[in-house]
Amino acid sequence: MSLTEYLNSQFSLWQNLDFFLRIISACICGACIGAERSKRFKEAGIRTHIIVCCASALMMIISKYGFADLTSAGGVDFSGTHGADPARIAAQVVSGISFLGAGVIFKHGNTVRGLTTAAGLWATAGIGLAIGAGMYTVGIFATGMVALIQILMHIFVVRADSMNASHVQFTLQNSEQLQKQLDDYMHGQGMQILGSTISYHNDGYVTYDLLVRSPHELSIGTLNKFLQTCGTVRSVSCTPVY
């Protein structure tokens, strides 16, 4: 038997092409979800989601078809491997993906970031398993649902689920009305203060170090424009907390 015949003895050419199509489809689905995450500068972007979905599809193919040479002609018993469970490989993907999910979750003070990305990776693994099993319709539908949910939940704010955390620090001239002006501005913008530090200087200036959560990402230009109306601004910085 030649090498080519040996490599193709278990599956036909069309079966191998079907496996290739499943892996390619999984990569495309992973890219669709990863594109939305990458656009928002998340830790896990297009490449991570493509690899997760591709690997999940590969593991599912191996789990479902990799033991075909062990089955009997009737496809019921395993030759010399009683009690074998080939689906065990696919089952480990679900728990194994948790390590990747834990790697993109960060805690900063009272704010936890990365939960949506971690859940997206877990869903991407499930999509890869579905496509690897040949369930194209289910996999593609799930891809559309996950991508649509992620996009809509950033457009339409649902409580704190879609809010953005930012580290804001500014130094400006202190005044009696300053605190009220800041409170009114933050209330009007729908901001929530998660942590705060106020430092008073001998020269009449005060420094605010705040961790805030808001429906939309803060613009340093808009923030600086508001602070200019409160007094002389010495410095201002705004850093998103991902």
C-alpha positions as CSV (number, residue, x, y, z in Angstrom):
1,M,0.0,0.0,0.0
2,S,1.4,3.4,-1.0
3,L,1.6,6.3,1.4
4,T,-1.2,8.1,-0.4
5,E,-3.5,5.1,-0.2
6,Y,-2.6,4.6,3.5
7,L,-3.4,8.2,4.4
8,N,-6.8,8.1,2.5
9,S,-7.7,4.6,3.6
10,Q,-10.0,5.7,6.4
11,F,-11.8,8.5,4.7
12,S,-12.6,9.3,1.1
13,L,-11.4,12.4,-0.7
14,W,-14.9,14.0,-0.5
15,Q,-15.0,13.3,3.3
16,N,-11.7,15.0,3.8
17,L,-12.9,18.0,1.7
18,D,-16.0,18.1,3.9
19,F,-13.7,18.2,7.0
20,F,-11.7,21.1,5.4
21,L,-14.9,23.0,4.7
22,R,-16.0,22.6,8.3
23,I,-12.7,24.0,9.6
24,I,-12.8,26.9,7.1
25,S,-16.4,27.7,8.0
26,A,-15.4,27.7,11.7
27,C,-12.6,30.1,11.1
28,I,-15.0,32.5,9.3
29,C,-17.5,32.3,12.1
30,G,-14.8,32.9,14.7
31,A,-13.6,35.9,12.7
32,C,-17.1,37.4,12.7
33,I,-17.2,37.4,16.5
34,G,-13.6,38.4,17.0
35,A,-14.0,41.4,14.6
36,E,-16.5,43.0,17.0
37,R,-14.2,42.4,20.0
38,S,-11.1,43.7,18.1
39,K,-13.0,46.9,17.1
40,R,-13.4,47.6,20.8
41,F,-9.7,46.9,21.6
42,K,-10.4,43.9,23.7
43,E,-7.7,41.5,24.8
44,A,-9.0,38.6,22.7
45,G,-9.5,39.8,19.1
46,I,-9.9,38.3,15.7
47,R,-6.9,36.0,15.8
48,T,-7.8,34.5,19.2
49,H,-11.4,33.8,18.2
50,I,-10.4,32.3,14.9
51,I,-8.0,29.9,16.6
52,V,-10.5,29.0,19.3
53,C,-13.2,28.2,16.7
54,C,-10.9,26.4,14.4
55,A,-9.4,24.3,17.1
56,S,-12.8,23.5,18.5
57,A,-14.0,22.3,15.1
58,L,-10.9,20.2,14.7
59,M,-11.4,18.6,18.1
60,M,-15.0,17.9,17.3
61,I,-14.0,16.2,14.0
62,I,-11.4,14.1,15.8
63,S,-13.9,13.3,18.5
64,K,-16.6,12.3,16.1
65,Y,-14.7,10.6,13.3
66,G,-11.1,10.0,14.6
67,F,-12.0,6.6,16.0
68,A,-13.8,5.3,12.9
69,D,-11.1,2.7,12.4
70,L,-11.9,1.2,15.8
71,T,-15.5,0.4,15.1
72,S,-16.8,-2.8,13.8
73,A,-18.5,-3.2,10.5
74,G,-21.9,-2.5,12.1
75,G,-20.5,0.7,13.7
76,V,-21.7,-0.4,17.2
77,D,-18.8,-2.0,19.1
78,F,-15.2,-0.8,19.4
79,S,-12.7,-3.4,18.4
80,G,-10.8,-4.3,21.6
81,T,-11.8,-1.1,23.4
82,H,-15.0,-1.9,25.2
83,G,-16.5,1.2,27.0
84,A,-14.5,3.7,24.9
85,D,-16.1,7.1,24.5
86,P,-14.8,9.1,21.6
87,A,-17.0,12.1,22.5
88,R,-14.8,12.6,25.6
89,I,-12.4,14.8,23.5
90,A,-15.1,17.2,22.5
91,A,-16.3,17.4,26.1
92,Q,-12.9,18.5,27.3
93,V,-13.0,21.5,25.0
94,V,-15.9,23.0,27.0
95,S,-13.9,22.9,30.2
96,G,-10.5,23.6,28.7
97,I,-11.7,26.9,27.1
98,S,-12.2,28.1,30.7
99,F,-8.4,28.7,31.0
100,L,-8.5,31.2,28.1
101,G,-11.6,32.9,29.5
102,A,-9.9,33.4,32.9
103,G,-7.0,35.0,31.1
104,V,-9.1,37.9,29.7
105,I,-10.9,38.8,32.9
106,F,-9.4,41.6,34.9
107,K,-10.5,43.2,38.2
108,H,-9.8,46.9,38.9
109,G,-11.1,48.1,42.2
110,N,-14.8,47.4,42.2
111,T,-14.9,46.9,38.4
112,V,-14.6,43.6,36.6
113,R,-13.7,43.7,32.9
114,G,-13.5,41.0,30.3
115,L,-16.5,38.9,31.3
116,T,-18.2,39.5,27.9
117,T,-15.1,38.6,26.0
118,A,-14.6,35.4,28.1
119,A,-18.2,34.4,27.5
120,G,-17.7,35.1,23.8
121,L,-14.7,32.8,23.7
122,W,-16.8,30.1,25.4
123,A,-19.6,30.6,22.8
124,T,-17.0,30.6,20.0
125,A,-15.8,27.2,21.2
126,G,-19.4,25.9,21.1
127,I,-19.8,27.2,17.6
128,G,-16.7,25.5,16.5
129,L,-17.9,22.2,18.0
130,A,-21.2,22.6,16.2
131,I,-19.6,23.2,12.8
132,G,-17.1,20.5,13.4
133,A,-20.0,18.1,13.9
134,G,-21.5,19.2,10.6
135,M,-24.2,21.3,12.1
136,Y,-23.6,24.3,9.8
137,T,-27.0,25.9,10.2
138,V,-26.9,25.9,14.0
139,G,-23.3,27.1,14.0
140,I,-23.9,30.0,11.6
141,F,-27.1,31.0,13.4
142,A,-25.3,31.0,16.7
143,T,-22.6,33.2,15.2
144,G,-25.1,35.7,14.0
145,M,-26.8,35.7,17.4
146,V,-23.6,36.2,19.4
147,A,-22.3,39.0,17.2
148,L,-25.7,40.7,17.1
149,I,-26.1,40.6,20.9
150,Q,-22.6,42.0,21.4
151,I,-23.2,44.9,19.0
152,L,-26.7,45.7,20.3
153,M,-25.7,45.6,23.9
154,H,-23.2,48.3,23.2
155,I,-25.6,50.5,21.4
156,F,-28.5,50.1,23.8
157,V,-27.3,50.3,27.4
158,V,-28.9,47.7,29.7
159,R,-28.1,48.8,33.3
160,A,-24.4,48.2,34.1
161,D,-23.9,45.4,31.6
162,S,-22.8,47.7,28.8
163,M,-21.2,50.6,30.8
164,N,-17.6,51.6,30.4
165,A,-15.2,52.1,33.3
166,S,-12.7,54.9,33.1
167,H,-9.9,56.2,35.4
168,V,-10.2,60.0,35.5
169,Q,-7.7,62.3,37.1
170,F,-7.7,66.1,37.0
171,T,-6.3,69.1,38.9
172,L,-8.0,72.5,38.9
173,Q,-8.6,75.5,41.0
174,N,-10.8,74.8,44.0
175,S,-14.0,76.7,44.7
176,E,-17.1,76.5,46.9
177,Q,-19.3,75.5,44.0
178,L,-16.8,73.0,42.5
179,Q,-18.2,69.9,44.2
180,K,-21.8,70.7,43.3
181,Q,-20.8,71.4,39.7
182,L,-19.0,68.0,39.4
183,D,-22.0,66.2,41.0
184,D,-24.4,67.8,38.6
185,Y,-22.2,67.0,35.6
186,M,-21.8,63.3,36.5
187,H,-25.4,62.9,37.3
188,G,-26.4,64.4,34.0
189,Q,-24.0,62.1,32.1
190,G,-25.3,59.0,34.0
191,M,-21.9,58.4,35.6
192,Q,-21.4,56.3,38.7
193,I,-18.4,56.8,41.0
194,L,-16.7,53.5,41.9
195,G,-13.8,54.9,43.7
196,S,-12.5,58.4,44.5
197,T,-9.5,60.2,46.1
198,I,-9.4,64.0,46.6
199,S,-6.1,65.8,47.4
200,Y,-6.0,69.5,48.4
201,H,-2.9,71.6,47.6
202,N,-1.6,74.6,49.4
203,D,-1.8,76.8,46.3
204,G,-5.6,76.5,46.2
205,Y,-5.8,73.7,43.7
206,V,-7.4,70.3,44.2
207,T,-6.8,67.0,42.5
208,Y,-9.6,64.5,41.9
209,D,-8.6,60.8,41.2
210,L,-11.8,59.0,40.2
211,L,-12.8,55.6,38.9
212,V,-16.2,56.1,37.2
213,R,-18.6,54.0,35.1
214,S,-20.6,55.6,32.4
215,P,-23.0,54.6,29.5
216,H,-20.4,55.7,26.9
217,E,-16.7,56.1,26.8
218,L,-15.6,59.4,28.2
219,S,-14.1,62.0,25.8
220,I,-11.2,63.8,27.3
221,G,-12.1,66.8,25.1
222,T,-15.6,67.0,26.4
223,L,-14.4,66.5,30.0
224,N,-11.8,69.2,29.6
225,K,-14.3,71.6,28.1
226,F,-16.6,71.2,31.2
227,L,-13.7,71.6,33.7
228,Q,-12.7,74.9,32.0
229,T,-16.1,76.2,33.1
230,C,-15.3,75.3,36.7
231,G,-12.0,77.1,37.0
232,T,-8.4,77.1,35.9
233,V,-7.4,73.5,34.8
234,R,-3.8,72.4,35.5
235,S,-4.0,68.9,34.2
236,V,-6.6,66.3,33.1
237,S,-6.3,62.7,32.0
238,C,-8.9,60.0,31.1
239,T,-7.9,56.3,30.7
240,P,-10.5,53.6,29.8
241,V,-10.3,50.6,32.1
242,Y,-10.7,47.4,29.9
